[in-house]
Amino acid sequence: MPNFFSHLQINFIRERLLAADDSKWAMINSADLKEPSTMLIISILAGGLGIDRFMIGDTGLGVGKLLTAGGCGIWAIVDWFLIQDATRQKNLEKIQLYL
């Protein structure tokens, strides 16, 4: 699980999980968390089409990348460095819905 979140977010999540009641565990386990390394591979292979952004839930950015062909390739290359942190942030947002 630590790979799904940044090391700065782990303590916050741990505190919230300890304070959560047992009824929330099923919802937390069903959260659709994305693996940042997998998203990097998808970004390298199909980032120019915005597939990476669609998969993490950034629909607006995905449409923008799709319509501009990844910002003529520049946006796609920049996302190779940003997609893992964006994935971790989206994972945190998904898990905060249940905590």
N, CA, C and O atoms as a MOPAC input file, in Angstrom:
PM7 MOZYME 1SCF
protein

 N      0.78800 1    -1.20600 1     0.00000 1
 C      0.00000 1     0.00000 1     0.00000 1
 C      0.83800 1     1.28300 1     0.00000 1
 O      0.36800 1     2.29700 1    -0.51600 1
 N      2.05300 1     1.28600 1     0.55300 1
 C      2.80000 1     2.54100 1     0.60400 1
 C      3.09400 1     3.13400 1    -0.76300 1
 O      3.25600 1     4.34900 1    -0.87800 1
 N      3.16600 1     2.31600 1    -1.80000 1
 C      3.44500 1     2.84400 1    -3.12600 1
 C      2.26500 1     3.62900 1    -3.68300 1
 O      2.44800 1     4.46700 1    -4.56600 1
 N      1.06900 1     3.37800 1    -3.18900 1
 C     -0.11800 1     4.06000 1    -3.67700 1
 C     -0.19600 1     5.50100 1    -3.18300 1
 O     -0.94000 1     6.30600 1    -3.74400 1
 N      0.56300 1     5.83700 1    -2.13900 1
 C      0.54000 1     7.16700 1    -1.53600 1
 C      1.96400 1     7.66100 1    -1.33700 1
 O      2.90200 1     6.86800 1    -1.25900 1
 N      2.11900 1     8.98100 1    -1.25700 1
 C      3.44900 1     9.52400 1    -0.98200 1
 C      3.77700 1     9.32300 1     0.49500 1
 O      2.88000 1     9.14600 1     1.31900 1
 N      5.05200 1     9.35300 1     0.82000 1
 C      5.46500 1     9.13500 1     2.20200 1
 C      4.93800 1    10.23400 1     3.12700 1
 O      4.82400 1    10.01500 1     4.33300 1
 N      4.61900 1    11.39500 1     2.59200 1
 C      4.06300 1    12.48300 1     3.40500 1
 C      2.60300 1    12.23200 1     3.76000 1
 O      2.11400 1    12.75100 1     4.76400 1
 N      1.91300 1    11.45600 1     2.96200 1
 C      0.49300 1    11.19100 1     3.18300 1
 C      0.24700 1     9.99500 1     4.09200 1
 O     -0.85100 1     9.85200 1     4.63100 1
 N      1.24000 1     9.13700 1     4.27300 1
 C      1.05700 1     7.88100 1     5.00100 1
 C      0.63300 1     8.11000 1     6.44600 1
 O     -0.30400 1     7.46200 1     6.91200 1
 N      1.29300 1     9.01400 1     7.17000 1
 C      0.93200 1     9.25400 1     8.57400 1
 C     -0.48400 1     9.79800 1     8.70300 1
 O     -1.21900 1     9.40600 1     9.61000 1
 N     -0.86900 1    10.69000 1     7.81000 1
 C     -2.22800 1    11.22700 1     7.82500 1
 C     -3.24300 1    10.10600 1     7.62500 1
 O     -4.24400 1    10.03300 1     8.33700 1
 N     -2.98100 1     9.24000 1     6.65900 1
 C     -3.90700 1     8.14600 1     6.36500 1
 C     -3.96400 1     7.17900 1     7.54100 1
 O     -5.03900 1     6.70100 1     7.90500 1
 N     -2.81500 1     6.89200 1     8.13200 1
 C     -2.79300 1     5.97000 1     9.26100 1
 C     -3.61300 1     6.49000 1    10.42900 1
 O     -4.35900 1     5.73200 1    11.04800 1
 N     -3.48300 1     7.77000 1    10.73600 1
 C     -4.26200 1     8.36300 1    11.82800 1
 C     -5.75400 1     8.29600 1    11.54200 1
 O     -6.55100 1     7.98100 1    12.42500 1
 N     -6.12000 1     8.59100 1    10.31900 1
 C     -7.54300 1     8.54600 1     9.94800 1
 C     -8.08800 1     7.11800 1     9.97600 1
 O     -9.23600 1     6.90000 1    10.36300 1
 N     -7.26400 1     6.13700 1     9.56600 1
 C     -7.70600 1     4.74100 1     9.59300 1
 C     -7.88800 1     4.23700 1    11.01800 1
 O     -8.82300 1     3.48800 1    11.30300 1
 N     -6.99800 1     4.64600 1    11.90600 1
 C     -7.13500 1     4.22800 1    13.30300 1
 C     -8.37900 1     4.82400 1    13.94800 1
 O     -8.98800 1     4.20100 1    14.81800 1
 N     -8.75600 1     6.01300 1    13.53100 1
 C     -9.93600 1     6.66400 1    14.09500 1
 C    -11.23200 1     6.20600 1    13.43100 1
 O    -12.31500 1     6.44700 1    13.96500 1
 N    -11.13800 1     5.55700 1    12.28800 1
 C    -12.33800 1     5.13400 1    11.55400 1
 C    -12.99400 1     3.94600 1    12.24000 1
 O    -12.32300 1     3.11200 1    12.84700 1
 N    -14.31500 1     3.88300 1    12.13200 1
 C    -15.02000 1     2.73600 1    12.69500 1
 C    -14.98100 1     1.55500 1    11.71000 1
 O    -14.66800 1     1.72200 1    10.53100 1
 N    -15.29900 1     0.38900 1    12.21200 1
 C    -15.16000 1    -0.85000 1    11.43900 1
 C    -16.10000 1    -0.91900 1    10.24200 1
 O    -15.84200 1    -1.68300 1     9.31200 1
 N    -17.16300 1    -0.15600 1    10.23900 1
 C    -18.12000 1    -0.23100 1     9.13400 1
 C    -17.55600 1     0.35200 1     7.83200 1
 O    -18.08900 1     0.08300 1     6.75500 1
 N    -16.50400 1     1.13000 1     7.91900 1
 C    -15.93400 1     1.77400 1     6.73300 1
 C    -14.88800 1     0.92000 1     6.02400 1
 O    -14.47700 1     1.25800 1     4.91400 1
 N    -14.45000 1    -0.17300 1     6.63300 1
 C    -13.38300 1    -0.98300 1     6.04900 1
 C    -13.77300 1    -1.57800 1     4.70500 1
 O    -12.94700 1    -1.63100 1     3.79300 1
 N    -15.00500 1    -2.02100 1     4.56800 1
 C    -15.43900 1    -2.61500 1     3.29100 1
 C    -15.39400 1    -1.57400 1     2.17800 1
 O    -14.97700 1    -1.87800 1     1.06000 1
 N    -15.81900 1    -0.35200 1     2.47400 1
 C    -15.78100 1     0.70800 1     1.46900 1
 C    -14.34300 1     1.09100 1     1.12300 1
 O    -14.03300 1     1.34500 1    -0.04100 1
 N    -13.47400 1     1.13500 1     2.11600 1
 C    -12.07700 1     1.48600 1     1.88200 1
 C    -11.39900 1     0.41800 1     1.01900 1
 O    -10.62100 1     0.73900 1     0.12000 1
 N    -11.69500 1    -0.83000 1     1.29600 1
 C    -11.10500 1    -1.92000 1     0.50900 1
 C    -11.61700 1    -1.94100 1    -0.92400 1
 O    -10.93600 1    -2.44800 1    -1.81500 1
 N    -12.79400 1    -1.40300 1    -1.15400 1
 C    -13.34700 1    -1.41000 1    -2.51200 1
 C    -12.93100 1    -0.17000 1    -3.31600 1
 O    -13.29300 1    -0.04700 1    -4.48600 1
 N    -12.18400 1     0.73600 1    -2.70600 1
 C    -11.72900 1     1.93200 1    -3.42300 1
 C    -10.83200 1     1.52600 1    -4.58300 1
 O     -9.95500 1     0.67600 1    -4.43000 1
 N    -11.05100 1     2.12700 1    -5.72700 1
 C    -10.31000 1     1.78900 1    -6.94500 1
 C     -9.02800 1     2.62000 1    -7.00500 1
 O     -8.97800 1     3.65400 1    -7.67100 1
 N     -7.99400 1     2.15700 1    -6.30200 1
 C     -6.71900 1     2.86600 1    -6.27200 1
 C     -5.86300 1     2.42200 1    -7.44700 1
 O     -5.86700 1     1.25000 1    -7.82400 1
 N     -5.13800 1     3.35600 1    -8.01600 1
 C     -4.28700 1     3.08400 1    -9.17300 1
 C     -2.83100 1     2.98200 1    -8.73300 1
 O     -2.39200 1     3.69100 1    -7.82800 1
 N     -2.10000 1     2.10300 1    -9.37500 1
 C     -0.67700 1     1.92900 1    -9.11900 1
 C      0.10400 1     2.99700 1    -9.88700 1
 O      0.01900 1     3.03900 1   -11.11500 1
 N      0.86400 1     3.86400 1    -9.20600 1
 C      1.61400 1     4.92300 1    -9.89700 1
 C      2.59900 1     4.41900 1   -10.94900 1
 O      2.76900 1     5.06300 1   -11.98500 1
 N      3.24300 1     3.29400 1   -10.70700 1
 C      4.19700 1     2.75900 1   -11.69200 1
 C      3.48400 1     2.32100 1   -12.96600 1
 O      3.98400 1     2.53200 1   -14.07100 1
 N      2.32800 1     1.71900 1   -12.80700 1
 C      1.53100 1     1.30900 1   -13.96400 1
 C      1.08000 1     2.52500 1   -14.75500 1
 O      1.07600 1     2.50700 1   -15.98500 1
 N      0.70300 1     3.57300 1   -14.05200 1
 C      0.25900 1     4.78400 1   -14.73300 1
 C      1.41400 1     5.43200 1   -15.49300 1
 O      1.19600 1     6.04000 1   -16.54000 1
 N      2.62700 1     5.31100 1   -14.98400 1
 C      3.79600 1     5.83200 1   -15.70100 1
 C      3.99800 1     5.06600 1   -17.01100 1
 O      4.27000 1     5.67000 1   -18.04900 1
 N      3.86900 1     3.76300 1   -16.96500 1
 C      4.01300 1     2.95600 1   -18.17600 1
 C      2.93500 1     3.31600 1   -19.18900 1
 O      3.21700 1     3.44400 1   -20.38000 1
 N      1.71100 1     3.47800 1   -18.72300 1
 C      0.61400 1     3.86300 1   -19.61800 1
 C      0.86400 1     5.25000 1   -20.18600 1
 O      0.56500 1     5.50700 1   -21.35200 1
 N      1.41000 1     6.14300 1   -19.37500 1
 C      1.71100 1     7.49100 1   -19.84000 1
 C      2.78300 1     7.48000 1   -20.92500 1
 O      2.70600 1     8.23900 1   -21.89200 1
 N      3.77300 1     6.62400 1   -20.76100 1
 C      4.83000 1     6.53400 1   -21.77500 1
 C      4.27900 1     5.96800 1   -23.08100 1
 O      4.62700 1     6.44100 1   -24.16300 1
 N      3.41900 1     4.95300 1   -22.97700 1
 C      2.91100 1     4.28200 1   -24.16800 1
 C      1.76500 1     5.01800 1   -24.85800 1
 O      1.71000 1     5.06500 1   -26.08700 1
 N      0.85100 1     5.59100 1   -24.07800 1
 C     -0.35000 1     6.19900 1   -24.67100 1
 C     -0.66600 1     7.56400 1   -24.08500 1
 O     -1.81100 1     8.01400 1   -24.13800 1
 N      0.33700 1     8.22400 1   -23.53000 1
 C      0.11000 1     9.52200 1   -22.90300 1
 C     -0.28300 1    10.61700 1   -23.87400 1
 O     -0.96300 1    11.56900 1   -23.49200 1
 N      0.13100 1    10.49700 1   -25.11200 1
 C     -0.22600 1    11.50300 1   -26.10700 1
 C     -1.71300 1    11.53700 1   -26.40600 1
 O     -2.23100 1    12.53500 1   -26.90600 1
 N     -2.39800 1    10.44200 1   -26.09900 1
 C     -3.84400 1    10.38500 1   -26.30600 1
 C     -4.63400 1    10.73900 1   -25.04700 1
 O     -5.86300 1    10.80000 1   -25.08300 1
 N     -3.94700 1    10.97000 1   -23.95000 1
 C     -4.61400 1    11.34300 1   -22.70900 1
 C     -5.15500 1    10.16800 1   -21.92200 1
 O     -5.88100 1    10.36300 1   -20.94800 1
 N     -4.81700 1     8.95400 1   -22.32000 1
 C     -5.32800 1     7.76000 1   -21.64700 1
 C     -4.94800 1     7.76400 1   -20.16800 1
 O     -5.75100 1     7.37400 1   -19.32100 1
 N     -3.73700 1     8.19900 1   -19.85800 1
 C     -3.27700 1     8.22100 1   -18.47700 1
 C     -4.15300 1     9.11700 1   -17.61600 1
 O     -4.50900 1     8.75400 1   -16.49500 1
 N     -4.49400 1    10.27300 1   -18.13200 1
 C     -5.32700 1    11.21000 1   -17.36500 1
 C     -6.76600 1    10.72100 1   -17.23600 1
 O     -7.40200 1    10.92100 1   -16.20100 1
 N     -7.27200 1    10.08900 1   -18.27400 1
 C     -8.61200 1     9.51300 1   -18.18100 1
 C     -8.65800 1     8.43800 1   -17.09800 1
 O     -9.62900 1     8.35200 1   -16.34700 1
 N     -7.62000 1     7.62600 1   -17.01800 1
 C     -7.61100 1     6.51000 1   -16.07200 1
 C     -7.56600 1     6.96000 1   -14.62100 1
 O     -8.14000 1     6.29400 1   -13.75900 1
 N     -6.90500 1     8.06200 1   -14.32700 1
 C     -6.86200 1     8.51200 1   -12.93600 1
 C     -8.03600 1     9.41700 1   -12.58300 1
 O     -8.19600 1     9.80300 1   -11.42500 1
 N     -8.85200 1     9.75400 1   -13.56700 1
 C    -10.04900 1    10.53800 1   -13.28200 1
 C     -9.95900 1    11.99400 1   -13.65500 1
 O    -10.88600 1    12.75100 1   -13.36400 1
 N     -8.88500 1    12.42300 1   -14.28500 1
 C     -8.75600 1    13.80100 1   -14.76300 1
 C     -9.32600 1    13.88800 1   -16.17800 1
 O     -8.58000 1    13.96500 1   -17.15400 1
 N    -10.64100 1    13.87600 1   -16.27600 1
 C    -11.29100 1    13.82700 1   -17.57700 1
 C    -11.00700 1    15.07900 1   -18.39800 1
 O    -10.75700 1    14.98500 1   -19.60000 1
 N    -11.04100 1    16.22600 1   -17.77700 1
 C    -10.78700 1    17.47400 1   -18.49700 1
 C     -9.38800 1    17.51400 1   -19.09300 1
 O     -9.21300 1    17.89300 1   -20.25100 1
 N     -8.39300 1    17.12400 1   -18.30800 1
 C     -7.02200 1    17.09500 1   -18.81400 1
 C     -6.85600 1    16.00700 1   -19.88100 1
 O     -6.08900 1    16.16900 1   -20.83100 1
 N     -7.57600 1    14.91000 1   -19.71400 1
 C     -7.51700 1    13.85600 1   -20.72100 1
 C     -8.05400 1    14.31200 1   -22.05700 1
 O     -7.47600 1    14.01000 1   -23.10100 1
 N     -9.16700 1    15.04500 1   -22.03000 1
 C     -9.73500 1    15.58000 1   -23.27000 1
 C     -8.77900 1    16.59400 1   -23.88600 1
 O     -8.59300 1    16.61400 1   -25.10300 1
 N     -8.17600 1    17.43100 1   -23.05500 1
 C     -7.21300 1    18.41500 1   -23.55000 1
 C     -6.01700 1    17.75800 1   -24.22300 1
 O     -5.57800 1    18.19300 1   -25.28800 1
 N     -5.49400 1    16.70800 1   -23.59800 1
 C     -4.36400 1    15.99500 1   -24.20300 1
 C     -4.78100 1    15.29200 1   -25.48800 1
 O     -4.01600 1    15.23900 1   -26.45100 1
 N     -5.98200 1    14.75800 1   -25.49900 1
 C     -6.46100 1    14.05400 1   -26.69100 1
 C     -6.62100 1    15.01200 1   -27.86600 1
 O     -6.21500 1    14.70100 1   -28.98600 1
 N     -7.21200 1    16.17100 1   -27.61000 1
 C     -7.47100 1    17.12800 1   -28.69100 1
 C     -6.19500 1    17.81000 1   -29.20200 1
 O     -6.13800 1    18.22900 1   -30.35800 1
 N     -5.18400 1    17.92100 1   -28.35300 1
 C     -3.94200 1    18.59500 1   -28.76500 1
 C     -2.81300 1    17.62300 1   -29.05800 1
 O     -1.66600 1    18.03200 1   -29.24000 1
 N     -3.13900 1    16.31900 1   -29.10400 1
 C     -2.12900 1    15.26900 1   -29.31600 1
 C     -1.00600 1    15.38400 1   -28.28300 1
 O      0.18000 1    15.36800 1   -28.61200 1
 N     -1.42300 1    15.49900 1   -27.04400 1
 C     -0.44200 1    15.59400 1   -25.95800 1
 C      0.30700 1    16.90200 1   -25.96400 1
 O      1.47600 1    16.95200 1   -25.58300 1
 N     -0.37100 1    17.99300 1   -26.40500 1
 C      0.30300 1    19.28700 1   -26.49200 1
 C      1.46200 1    19.21900 1   -27.46800 1
 O      2.55600 1    19.71800 1   -27.20300 1
 N      1.19500 1    18.58600 1   -28.60700 1
 C      2.22100 1    18.34200 1   -29.64200 1
 C      3.40300 1    17.55800 1   -29.07700 1
 O      4.54400 1    17.74600 1   -29.49800 1
 N      3.12000 1    16.69200 1   -28.13600 1
 C      4.14500 1    15.83500 1   -27.55800 1
 C      4.80300 1    16.39400 1   -26.31600 1
 O      5.34400 1    15.63700 1   -25.50900 1
 N      4.76700 1    17.70200 1   -26.14800 1
 C      5.43900 1    18.32500 1   -24.99600 1
 C      4.71700 1    17.99700 1   -23.70100 1
 O      5.35000 1    17.63900 1   -22.70800 1
 N      3.40100 1    18.11600 1   -23.70700 1
 C      2.59500 1    17.82900 1   -22.52500 1
 C      2.73500 1    16.36500 1   -22.13700 1
 O      2.79500 1    16.03300 1   -20.95300 1
 N      2.78700 1    15.49800 1   -23.12700 1
 C      2.94700 1    14.07200 1   -22.86100 1
 C      4.27700 1    13.79400 1   -22.16200 1
 O      4.32900 1    12.99400 1   -21.22800 1
 N      5.33600 1    14.44100 1   -22.60000 1
 C      6.65200 1    14.24400 1   -21.98600 1
 C      6.67600 1    14.81200 1   -20.56800 1
 O      7.24200 1    14.19100 1   -19.66900 1
 N      6.08000 1    15.96500 1   -20.35800 1
 C      6.01500 1    16.55400 1   -19.01500 1
 C      5.24100 1    15.63000 1   -18.08100 1
 O      5.60300 1    15.48700 1   -16.91300 1
 N      4.18400 1    15.00600 1   -18.58000 1
 C      3.38900 1    14.10500 1   -17.75300 1
 C      4.15900 1    12.85900 1   -17.33400 1
 O      3.79000 1    12.22700 1   -16.34400 1
 N      5.21800 1    12.48400 1   -18.05300 1
 C      6.03200 1    11.35200 1   -17.62300 1
 C      6.61900 1    11.61200 1   -16.24000 1
 O      6.85900 1    10.67800 1   -15.47400 1
 N      6.85000 1    12.88700 1   -15.92500 1
 C      7.42400 1    13.25000 1   -14.63700 1
 C      6.36100 1    13.57900 1   -13.59100 1
 O      6.64200 1    13.54100 1   -12.39400 1
 N      5.14400 1    13.90200 1   -14.03100 1
 C      4.10100 1    14.33700 1   -13.10900 1
 C      3.04200 1    13.28900 1   -12.80600 1
 O      2.33800 1    13.41200 1   -11.80400 1
 N      2.90600 1    12.26500 1   -13.63700 1
 C      1.76300 1    11.36400 1   -13.53000 1
 C      1.78900 1    10.53600 1   -12.25300 1
 O      0.72700 1    10.22900 1   -11.71200 1
 N      2.95200 1    10.16800 1   -11.75900 1
 C      2.99800 1     9.36600 1   -10.53900 1
 C      2.50200 1    10.16100 1    -9.33000 1
 O      1.74600 1     9.63300 1    -8.51500 1
 N      2.91400 1    11.41100 1    -9.20800 1
 C      2.42300 1    12.23900 1    -8.10700 1
 C      0.93200 1    12.53400 1    -8.26200 1
 O      0.19700 1    12.55700 1    -7.27500 1
 N      0.48800 1    12.75700 1    -9.48800 1
 C     -0.93900 1    12.99700 1    -9.72300 1
 C     -1.75300 1    11.76200 1    -9.35500 1
 O     -2.85100 1    11.88400 1    -8.81200 1
 N     -1.23100 1    10.58700 1    -9.64100 1
 C     -1.91800 1     9.33900 1    -9.28900 1
 C     -2.00100 1     9.18100 1    -7.78000 1
 O     -3.04900 1     8.81000 1    -7.25100 1
 N     -0.91500 1     9.45800 1    -7.08900 1
 C     -0.93300 1     9.37000 1    -5.62100 1
 C     -1.91700 1    10.36000 1    -5.01600 1
 O     -2.60200 1    10.03800 1    -4.04600 1
 N     -1.99200 1    11.55500 1    -5.57600 1
 C     -2.93700 1    12.56000 1    -5.07800 1
 C     -4.37600 1    12.10700 1    -5.30400 1
 O     -5.22100 1    12.26600 1    -4.42200 1
 N     -4.66000 1    11.54900 1    -6.46800 1
 C     -6.01300 1    11.04800 1    -6.75000 1
 C     -6.36300 1     9.88300 1    -5.83000 1
 O     -7.50600 1     9.76500 1    -5.38900 1
 N     -5.38200 1     9.01400 1    -5.53400 1
 C     -5.61800 1     7.92400 1    -4.58900 1
 C     -5.98300 1     8.46500 1    -3.21800 1
 O     -6.88800 1     7.94300 1    -2.56700 1
 N     -5.28900 1     9.50600 1    -2.77300 1
 C     -5.59700 1    10.11900 1    -1.48200 1
 C     -7.00600 1    10.70100 1    -1.48900 1
 O     -7.74600 1    10.54500 1    -0.51700 1
 N     -7.37800 1    11.36300 1    -2.56600 1
 C     -8.72300 1    11.93500 1    -2.65500 1
 C     -9.79400 1    10.85000 1    -2.60500 1
 O    -10.83800 1    11.03700 1    -1.98100 1
 N     -9.54200 1     9.72400 1    -3.25600 1
 C    -10.51300 1     8.62000 1    -3.24500 1
 C    -10.67600 1     8.03400 1    -1.85200 1
 O    -11.78900 1     7.72400 1    -1.42800 1
 N     -9.55800 1     7.88200 1    -1.13900 1
 C     -9.63700 1     7.26400 1     0.17900 1
 C    -10.21400 1     8.22700 1     1.21800 1
 O    -10.80400 1     7.79100 1     2.20600 1
 N    -10.04500 1     9.53300 1     0.99900 1
 C    -10.59900 1    10.51800 1     1.92800 1
 C    -12.12100 1    10.54200 1     1.86800 1
 O    -12.76000 1    10.97000 1     2.82900 1
 N    -12.70900 1    10.10200 1     0.78300 1
 C    -14.16500 1    10.03500 1     0.70600 1
 C    -14.74700 1     9.09100 1     1.74500 1
 O    -15.87900 1     9.27500 1     2.19200 1
 N    -13.97700 1     8.08200 1     2.12700 1
 C    -14.45600 1     7.07100 1     3.05900 1
 C    -13.98400 1     7.29400 1     4.48200 1
 O    -14.47300 1     6.63800 1     5.40200 1
 N    -13.04700 1     8.20400 1     4.68300 1
 C    -12.52000 1     8.40500 1     6.05100 1
 C    -13.18700 1     9.53800 1     6.72800 1
 O    -12.86800 1     9.84600 1     7.87700 1

